[in-house]
Amino acid sequence: MEQWFYFLRSPLDDLSATIQELIYRSFYQFVYRDVYFMVCDHSHSEDIIQEAFLKAIKNGPKMRSDTNIPVWIKLLARNTALDFLRKSKRDRQVLAESYVNISETFFDEVSVAYEVETKQRDEVLYQARRCAIFG
């Protein structure tokens, strides 16, 4: 087992900057492939990994056992990615709903304008026909 796993059990502030960077890089490499597979986007993967890392350093010192740290890290990254996907889906639905509302409003305005133009055209044609007939 890799030694950096055990550093997650201690408060990050107690570690040197070099060790902190080593822990983050190791964490990143350990979970990147799994996260990228889920979201298929490099920049989103990096954001998810950073968020998962923050959760790991916050909750790592609270862990009771050393035996399941790798599984816990993978699960933490996976759940963070799933949260991101759920939020993205919800945001896309809200955006789509607002687009639909804009589209409906636009078409309502177009149909009102069309009706007004049609009514005016019919009146002009009626008057022109009347003048032609009764002249």
PENORVEN-V948273 format. One record per pair of residues at least 6 apart in sequence whose ideal C-beta (glycine too) atoms are under 8 Angstrom apart, sorted by the first residue. I is the first residue (numbers start at 1). GAP is how many residues later the second one is. D is the distance in Angstrom with one decimal. If there is no record, write none. Layout:
i=I gap=GAP d=D
i=I gap=GAP d=D
This chain:
i=1 gap=68 d=7.9
i=1 gap=69 d=7.1
i=2 gap=24 d=6.7
i=2 gap=28 d=8.0
i=4 gap=18 d=6.4
i=4 gap=19 d=5.2
i=4 gap=22 d=4.2
i=4 gap=23 d=7.4
i=5 gap=61 d=7.7
i=5 gap=64 d=4.3
i=5 gap=65 d=6.2
i=5 gap=68 d=7.3
i=6 gap=60 d=6.6
i=6 gap=63 d=7.4
i=7 gap=8 d=6.4
i=7 gap=12 d=6.4
i=7 gap=16 d=5.0
i=8 gap=15 d=6.8
i=8 gap=19 d=7.9
i=8 gap=48 d=5.6
i=8 gap=49 d=6.6
i=8 gap=52 d=3.7
i=8 gap=55 d=7.9
i=8 gap=61 d=6.7
i=8 gap=65 d=7.6
i=9 gap=51 d=5.4
i=9 gap=52 d=6.0
i=9 gap=54 d=6.0
i=9 gap=57 d=7.1
i=9 gap=60 d=7.6
i=10 gap=50 d=7.8
i=10 gap=51 d=6.4
i=11 gap=50 d=5.6
i=12 gap=8 d=5.9
i=12 gap=11 d=7.6
i=12 gap=45 d=4.7
i=15 gap=8 d=7.4
i=24 gap=29 d=6.0
i=27 gap=22 d=7.2
i=27 gap=25 d=7.9
i=27 gap=26 d=5.3
i=27 gap=29 d=6.8
i=27 gap=46 d=6.9
i=28 gap=21 d=5.5
i=28 gap=25 d=7.6
i=30 gap=40 d=7.7
i=30 gap=43 d=6.4
i=30 gap=44 d=7.8
i=31 gap=18 d=5.9
i=31 gap=21 d=6.7
i=31 gap=42 d=6.5
i=31 gap=43 d=6.5
i=31 gap=46 d=3.9
i=32 gap=13 d=6.3
i=32 gap=17 d=6.4
i=34 gap=40 d=6.4
i=34 gap=43 d=6.2
i=34 gap=44 d=6.4
i=34 gap=47 d=7.8
i=35 gap=10 d=4.7
i=35 gap=13 d=5.1
i=35 gap=14 d=5.8
i=35 gap=17 d=7.7
i=35 gap=42 d=5.5
i=35 gap=43 d=7.7
i=35 gap=45 d=7.9
i=35 gap=46 d=5.0
i=36 gap=6 d=6.9
i=36 gap=9 d=4.5
i=38 gap=40 d=7.2
i=38 gap=43 d=4.5
i=38 gap=44 d=7.4
i=38 gap=47 d=6.9
i=39 gap=6 d=5.7
i=39 gap=9 d=6.7
i=39 gap=42 d=5.9
i=39 gap=45 d=6.7
i=39 gap=46 d=6.7
i=44 gap=40 d=6.7
i=47 gap=37 d=7.5
i=48 gap=29 d=7.1
i=48 gap=32 d=5.3
i=48 gap=33 d=5.0
i=48 gap=36 d=5.3
i=49 gap=28 d=6.7
i=51 gap=29 d=5.4
i=51 gap=33 d=7.9
i=52 gap=21 d=8.0
i=52 gap=24 d=5.3
i=52 gap=25 d=4.4
i=52 gap=28 d=4.2
i=52 gap=29 d=7.9
i=55 gap=21 d=5.8
i=55 gap=25 d=6.7
i=56 gap=17 d=6.3
i=56 gap=20 d=5.8
i=59 gap=17 d=8.0
i=63 gap=6 d=7.0
i=63 gap=9 d=7.0
